[in-house]
Amino acid sequence: MRYSIVLHKDPGSDYGVTVPDLPGCFTSGETVKDALTQAVEAIECYLEGLLLDSEPIPTPKNIAFHQNDPDYADGVWETVSVDLSALNR
């Protein structure tokens, strides 16, 4: 599954990552590469929690769906792949 993420960075800080399709799912990394790796881990943890609670996994929306949201106006968009088969069910 591919999730859209938005990267944001303030001067003197790490790269922050928000996952718009998963409310409250966010992380950070010192570099862009690290932030992308941390994003996959955060999404996996979030989805594992949903599975443990027998909640449905939200269907990810594409970047175009979120781009006009003012909360993400200053961010840089990426997508990351998450392998659902690797999650504990």
C-alpha positions in Angstrom: 0.0 0.0 0.0 1.3 3.5 -0.8 0.7 6.3 1.6 1.1 10.0 0.8 3.2 11.9 3.3 4.2 15.5 3.7 7.7 16.6 4.8 8.2 19.9 6.5 11.3 21.5 8.0 11.9 24.6 10.1 15.4 26.1 10.2 17.6 24.3 12.7 15.2 21.3 13.1 14.8 17.8 11.9 12.5 16.9 9.0 9.0 16.4 10.3 6.6 13.9 8.6 2.8 13.9 8.6 0.6 11.2 7.2 -2.6 12.9 6.2 -4.6 9.7 5.8 -3.8 8.6 9.3 -4.8 11.2 11.9 -2.1 11.6 14.6 0.5 9.6 12.6 3.7 11.7 12.5 7.4 11.2 12.9 10.7 12.9 12.1 14.2 12.3 10.9 17.6 14.1 10.7 17.8 13.6 6.9 15.1 13.2 4.2 16.2 9.5 3.8 15.9 9.0 7.6 12.5 10.8 7.6 11.2 8.5 4.9 12.4 5.4 6.8 10.8 6.7 10.0 7.6 7.4 8.1 7.3 3.7 7.0 7.9 2.6 10.6 5.3 5.1 12.0 2.7 4.0 9.5 3.3 0.3 10.2 2.9 0.9 14.0 -0.2 2.9 13.4 -1.8 0.2 11.2 -0.7 -2.5 13.6 -2.6 -0.7 16.3 -5.7 -0.5 14.1 -5.5 -4.3 13.4 -5.0 -5.1 17.1 -8.2 -3.0 17.9 -10.0 -4.7 15.0 -10.4 -1.3 13.3 -10.5 -1.0 9.5 -7.3 0.2 7.7 -8.0 3.4 5.9 -7.6 3.4 2.1 -4.8 5.8 1.2 -5.7 8.7 -1.0 -3.3 10.1 -3.6 -1.3 13.3 -3.1 -3.7 15.3 -5.3 -6.5 14.7 -2.8 -4.5 16.4 -0.1 -2.5 19.1 -1.9 -4.9 21.9 -1.4 -5.2 21.4 2.3 -3.8 24.6 3.9 -2.3 22.5 6.8 0.2 21.1 4.3 0.8 24.2 2.2 4.5 24.5 3.0 5.3 20.8 2.8 7.0 18.6 0.3 5.0 15.6 -0.8 6.3 12.0 -1.1 4.8 8.5 -1.1 6.0 5.5 0.9 5.2 1.9 0.5 4.0 -0.2 3.4 3.8 -4.0 3.2 0.6 -5.0 5.0 1.5 -8.7 4.9 4.5 -8.0 7.2 2.2 -6.7 10.0 1.0 -8.9 12.8 -2.6 -9.8 12.3 
